[in-house]
Amino acid sequence: MLMLISTVVSGVLLLVLAVSYFKTVQAIRQDDVNEAMARAQRMKNKRASTPLAGA
């Protein structure tokens, strides 16, 4: 009986850790995407504000 309870508790703990891990990985990926988009926007703004050579 004790082995069954410990197995269930371990399974629940493993499930919680797995969900937490995947949420963290997803948040990191989303942050990377947001940062890349912001970087691209800054580059676009910089290019737009730079006067053309010879103009």
Biopython code that builds the backbone (N, CA, C, O; Angstrom):
import numpy as np
from Bio.PDB.StructureBuilder import StructureBuilder

atoms = [
    (1, "MET", "N", (0.827, -1.204, 0.000)),
    (1, "MET", "CA", (0.000, 0.000, 0.000)),
    (1, "MET", "C", (0.867, 1.262, 0.000)),
    (1, "MET", "O", (0.589, 2.219, -0.723)),
    (2, "LEU", "N", (1.910, 1.249, 0.813)),
    (2, "LEU", "CA", (2.797, 2.398, 0.900)),
    (2, "LEU", "C", (3.517, 2.620, -0.429)),
    (2, "LEU", "O", (3.760, 3.759, -0.829)),
    (3, "MET", "N", (3.851, 1.533, -1.105)),
    (3, "MET", "CA", (4.534, 1.651, -2.398)),
    (3, "MET", "C", (3.609, 2.288, -3.433)),
    (3, "MET", "O", (4.054, 3.091, -4.253)),
    (4, "LEU", "N", (2.351, 1.939, -3.399)),
    (4, "LEU", "CA", (1.374, 2.508, -4.333)),
    (4, "LEU", "C", (1.226, 4.012, -4.099)),
    (4, "LEU", "O", (1.188, 4.790, -5.052)),
    (5, "ILE", "N", (1.144, 4.415, -2.850)),
    (5, "ILE", "CA", (1.006, 5.836, -2.519)),
    (5, "ILE", "C", (2.244, 6.607, -2.962)),
    (5, "ILE", "O", (2.126, 7.690, -3.536)),
    (6, "SER", "N", (3.414, 6.068, -2.705)),
    (6, "SER", "CA", (4.638, 6.769, -3.096)),
    (6, "SER", "C", (4.759, 6.849, -4.618)),
    (6, "SER", "O", (5.267, 7.839, -5.144)),
    (7, "THR", "N", (4.302, 5.829, -5.324)),
    (7, "THR", "CA", (4.326, 5.847, -6.784)),
    (7, "THR", "C", (3.383, 6.920, -7.328)),
    (7, "THR", "O", (3.729, 7.641, -8.264)),
    (8, "VAL", "N", (2.214, 7.020, -6.747)),
    (8, "VAL", "CA", (1.250, 8.039, -7.182)),
    (8, "VAL", "C", (1.795, 9.435, -6.902)),
    (8, "VAL", "O", (1.703, 10.318, -7.754)),
    (9, "VAL", "N", (2.360, 9.638, -5.722)),
    (9, "VAL", "CA", (2.930, 10.940, -5.367)),
    (9, "VAL", "C", (4.084, 11.277, -6.315)),
    (9, "VAL", "O", (4.201, 12.413, -6.775)),
    (10, "SER", "N", (4.923, 10.302, -6.603)),
    (10, "SER", "CA", (6.032, 10.533, -7.535)),
    (10, "SER", "C", (5.515, 10.876, -8.927)),
    (10, "SER", "O", (6.055, 11.760, -9.592)),
    (11, "GLY", "N", (4.487, 10.192, -9.360)),
    (11, "GLY", "CA", (3.908, 10.463, -10.675)),
    (11, "GLY", "C", (3.332, 11.866, -10.765)),
    (11, "GLY", "O", (3.528, 12.559, -11.764)),
    (12, "VAL", "N", (2.626, 12.285, -9.730)),
    (12, "VAL", "CA", (2.054, 13.635, -9.708)),
    (12, "VAL", "C", (3.174, 14.678, -9.707)),
    (12, "VAL", "O", (3.098, 15.673, -10.428)),
    (13, "LEU", "N", (4.201, 14.453, -8.906)),
    (13, "LEU", "CA", (5.324, 15.375, -8.844)),
    (13, "LEU", "C", (6.026, 15.457, -10.202)),
    (13, "LEU", "O", (6.383, 16.545, -10.655)),
    (14, "LEU", "N", (6.220, 14.328, -10.837)),
    (14, "LEU", "CA", (6.846, 14.302, -12.158)),
    (14, "LEU", "C", (6.003, 15.064, -13.175)),
    (14, "LEU", "O", (6.541, 15.794, -14.007)),
    (15, "LEU", "N", (4.696, 14.897, -13.112)),
    (15, "LEU", "CA", (3.800, 15.604, -14.021)),
    (15, "LEU", "C", (3.872, 17.119, -13.806)),
    (15, "LEU", "O", (3.904, 17.883, -14.770)),
    (16, "VAL", "N", (3.896, 17.546, -12.554)),
    (16, "VAL", "CA", (3.995, 18.976, -12.244)),
    (16, "VAL", "C", (5.319, 19.546, -12.751)),
    (16, "VAL", "O", (5.353, 20.631, -13.331)),
    (17, "LEU", "N", (6.394, 18.817, -12.531)),
    (17, "LEU", "CA", (7.699, 19.286, -13.004)),
    (17, "LEU", "C", (7.763, 19.347, -14.530)),
    (17, "LEU", "O", (8.344, 20.278, -15.088)),
    (18, "ALA", "N", (7.175, 18.370, -15.201)),
    (18, "ALA", "CA", (7.177, 18.357, -16.665)),
    (18, "ALA", "C", (6.393, 19.547, -17.220)),
    (18, "ALA", "O", (6.849, 20.205, -18.156)),
    (19, "VAL", "N", (5.235, 19.823, -16.659)),
    (19, "VAL", "CA", (4.425, 20.960, -17.111)),
    (19, "VAL", "C", (5.177, 22.263, -16.877)),
    (19, "VAL", "O", (5.195, 23.140, -17.740)),
    (20, "SER", "N", (5.793, 22.384, -15.718)),
    (20, "SER", "CA", (6.568, 23.590, -15.396)),
    (20, "SER", "C", (7.727, 23.761, -16.361)),
    (20, "SER", "O", (7.994, 24.872, -16.819)),
    (21, "TYR", "N", (8.410, 22.684, -16.672)),
    (21, "TYR", "CA", (9.543, 22.735, -17.608)),
    (21, "TYR", "C", (9.090, 23.205, -18.981)),
    (21, "TYR", "O", (9.704, 24.099, -19.563)),
    (22, "PHE", "N", (8.019, 22.610, -19.508)),
    (22, "PHE", "CA", (7.574, 22.963, -20.849)),
    (22, "PHE", "C", (7.038, 24.388, -20.904)),
    (22, "PHE", "O", (7.210, 25.068, -21.915)),
    (23, "LYS", "N", (6.391, 24.854, -19.835)),
    (23, "LYS", "CA", (5.936, 26.243, -19.801)),
    (23, "LYS", "C", (7.127, 27.193, -19.807)),
    (23, "LYS", "O", (7.096, 28.226, -20.476)),
    (24, "THR", "N", (8.172, 26.846, -19.068)),
    (24, "THR", "CA", (9.370, 27.683, -19.025)),
    (24, "THR", "C", (10.041, 27.735, -20.389)),
    (24, "THR", "O", (10.437, 28.808, -20.843)),
    (25, "VAL", "N", (10.171, 26.599, -21.043)),
    (25, "VAL", "CA", (10.785, 26.548, -22.373)),
    (25, "VAL", "C", (9.968, 27.384, -23.355)),
    (25, "VAL", "O", (10.529, 28.114, -24.172)),
    (26, "GLN", "N", (8.651, 27.275, -23.274)),
    (26, "GLN", "CA", (7.787, 28.044, -24.168)),
    (26, "GLN", "C", (7.928, 29.541, -23.898)),
    (26, "GLN", "O", (7.943, 30.334, -24.840)),
    (27, "ALA", "N", (8.030, 29.935, -22.648)),
    (27, "ALA", "CA", (8.191, 31.351, -22.310)),
    (27, "ALA", "C", (9.528, 31.889, -22.832)),
    (27, "ALA", "O", (9.601, 33.013, -23.327)),
    (28, "ILE", "N", (10.576, 31.080, -22.718)),
    (28, "ILE", "CA", (11.890, 31.497, -23.224)),
    (28, "ILE", "C", (11.840, 31.674, -24.740)),
    (28, "ILE", "O", (12.378, 32.647, -25.269)),
    (29, "ARG", "N", (11.201, 30.745, -25.436)),
    (29, "ARG", "CA", (11.082, 30.864, -26.892)),
    (29, "ARG", "C", (10.308, 32.118, -27.276)),
    (29, "ARG", "O", (10.687, 32.826, -28.209)),
    (30, "GLN", "N", (9.220, 32.392, -26.553)),
    (30, "GLN", "CA", (8.417, 33.572, -26.849)),
    (30, "GLN", "C", (9.220, 34.851, -26.613)),
    (30, "GLN", "O", (9.124, 35.803, -27.387)),
    (31, "ASP", "N", (10.012, 34.866, -25.539)),
    (31, "ASP", "CA", (10.877, 36.019, -25.276)),
    (31, "ASP", "C", (11.890, 36.206, -26.396)),
    (31, "ASP", "O", (12.167, 37.334, -26.804)),
    (32, "ASP", "N", (12.446, 35.102, -26.894)),
    (32, "ASP", "CA", (13.404, 35.182, -28.000)),
    (32, "ASP", "C", (12.748, 35.746, -29.255)),
    (32, "ASP", "O", (13.339, 36.567, -29.956)),
    (33, "VAL", "N", (11.538, 35.308, -29.532)),
    (33, "VAL", "CA", (10.817, 35.802, -30.710)),
    (33, "VAL", "C", (10.530, 37.291, -30.554)),
    (33, "VAL", "O", (10.725, 38.068, -31.489)),
    (34, "ASN", "N", (10.066, 37.687, -29.371)),
    (34, "ASN", "CA", (9.765, 39.099, -29.138)),
    (34, "ASN", "C", (11.015, 39.960, -29.261)),
    (34, "ASN", "O", (10.969, 41.054, -29.824)),
    (35, "GLU", "N", (12.127, 39.466, -28.735)),
    (35, "GLU", "CA", (13.373, 40.222, -28.831)),
    (35, "GLU", "C", (13.843, 40.333, -30.278)),
    (35, "GLU", "O", (14.326, 41.388, -30.691)),
    (36, "ALA", "N", (13.710, 39.273, -31.041)),
    (36, "ALA", "CA", (14.108, 39.316, -32.448)),
    (36, "ALA", "C", (13.232, 40.287, -33.234)),
    (36, "ALA", "O", (13.726, 41.006, -34.103)),
    (37, "MET", "N", (11.949, 40.311, -32.935)),
    (37, "MET", "CA", (11.062, 41.246, -33.617)),
    (37, "MET", "C", (11.398, 42.691, -33.243)),
    (37, "MET", "O", (11.381, 43.577, -34.098)),
    (38, "ALA", "N", (11.701, 42.924, -31.977)),
    (38, "ALA", "CA", (12.077, 44.271, -31.541)),
    (38, "ALA", "C", (13.390, 44.695, -32.189)),
    (38, "ALA", "O", (13.541, 45.848, -32.592)),
    (39, "ARG", "N", (14.334, 43.771, -32.291)),
    (39, "ARG", "CA", (15.614, 44.063, -32.932)),
    (39, "ARG", "C", (15.408, 44.412, -34.406)),
    (39, "ARG", "O", (16.018, 45.353, -34.913)),
    (40, "ALA", "N", (14.560, 43.664, -35.085)),
    (40, "ALA", "CA", (14.277, 43.936, -36.492)),
    (40, "ALA", "C", (13.607, 45.299, -36.650)),
    (40, "ALA", "O", (13.904, 46.031, -37.595)),
    (41, "GLN", "N", (12.710, 45.640, -35.734)),
    (41, "GLN", "CA", (12.039, 46.929, -35.797)),
    (41, "GLN", "C", (13.032, 48.071, -35.576)),
    (41, "GLN", "O", (12.969, 49.094, -36.258)),
    (42, "ARG", "N", (13.952, 47.893, -34.618)),
    (42, "ARG", "CA", (14.971, 48.921, -34.382)),
    (42, "ARG", "C", (15.857, 49.102, -35.614)),
    (42, "ARG", "O", (16.210, 50.223, -35.979)),
    (43, "MET", "N", (16.211, 47.984, -36.246)),
    (43, "MET", "CA", (17.044, 48.052, -37.444)),
    (43, "MET", "C", (16.298, 48.771, -38.563)),
    (43, "MET", "O", (16.877, 49.583, -39.284)),
    (44, "LYS", "N", (15.011, 48.464, -38.700)),
    (44, "LYS", "CA", (14.189, 49.112, -39.723)),
    (44, "LYS", "C", (14.087, 50.611, -39.449)),
    (44, "LYS", "O", (14.200, 51.418, -40.372)),
    (45, "ASN", "N", (13.877, 50.989, -38.197)),
    (45, "ASN", "CA", (13.781, 52.406, -37.840)),
    (45, "ASN", "C", (15.109, 53.118, -38.078)),
    (45, "ASN", "O", (15.137, 54.256, -38.547)),
    (46, "LYS", "N", (16.201, 52.443, -37.752)),
    (46, "LYS", "CA", (17.521, 53.037, -37.959)),
    (46, "LYS", "C", (17.766, 53.263, -39.438)),
    (46, "LYS", "O", (18.274, 54.309, -39.843)),
    (47, "ARG", "N", (17.400, 52.269, -40.246)),
    (47, "ARG", "CA", (17.581, 52.386, -41.697)),
    (47, "ARG", "C", (16.725, 53.510, -42.269)),
    (47, "ARG", "O", (17.161, 54.244, -43.157)),
    (48, "ALA", "N", (15.503, 53.638, -41.753)),
    (48, "ALA", "CA", (14.588, 54.654, -42.269)),
    (48, "ALA", "C", (15.047, 56.061, -41.877)),
    (48, "ALA", "O", (14.800, 57.021, -42.607)),
    (49, "SER", "N", (15.713, 56.184, -40.727)),
    (49, "SER", "CA", (16.110, 57.514, -40.280)),
    (49, "SER", "C", (17.466, 57.938, -40.823)),
    (49, "SER", "O", (17.820, 59.114, -40.736)),
    (50, "THR", "N", (18.231, 57.010, -41.380)),
    (50, "THR", "CA", (19.538, 57.337, -41.945)),
    (50, "THR", "C", (19.352, 57.951, -43.319)),
    (50, "THR", "O", (18.685, 57.370, -44.175)),
    (51, "PRO", "N", (19.940, 59.130, -43.542)),
    (51, "PRO", "CA", (19.797, 59.728, -44.879)),
    (51, "PRO", "C", (20.540, 58.895, -45.925)),
    (51, "PRO", "O", (21.583, 58.307, -45.640)),
    (52, "LEU", "N", (20.006, 58.857, -47.097)),
    (52, "LEU", "CA", (20.629, 58.091, -48.181)),
    (52, "LEU", "C", (21.908, 58.768, -48.629)),
    (52, "LEU", "O", (21.983, 59.996, -48.678)),
    (53, "ALA", "N", (22.894, 57.986, -48.950)),
    (53, "ALA", "CA", (24.168, 58.550, -49.444)),
    (53, "ALA", "C", (23.957, 59.184, -50.806)),
    (53, "ALA", "O", (23.345, 58.586, -51.691)),
    (54, "GLY", "N", (24.449, 60.360, -50.965)),
    (54, "GLY", "CA", (24.338, 61.047, -52.242)),
    (54, "GLY", "C", (23.018, 61.758, -52.437)),
    (54, "GLY", "O", (22.752, 62.290, -53.515)),
    (55, "ALA", "N", (22.190, 61.775, -51.412)),
    (55, "ALA", "CA", (20.888, 62.435, -51.570)),
    (55, "ALA", "C", (20.980, 63.904, -51.231)),
    (55, "ALA", "O", (19.980, 64.619, -51.308)),
]
sb = StructureBuilder()
sb.init_structure("model")
sb.init_model(0)
sb.init_chain("A")
sb.init_seg("    ")
for serial, (resi, resn, name, xyz) in enumerate(atoms, 1):
    if name == "N":
        sb.init_residue(resn, " ", resi, " ")
    sb.init_atom(name, np.array(xyz, "f"), 0.0, 1.0, " ", f" {name:<3s}", serial, name[0])
structure = sb.get_structure()
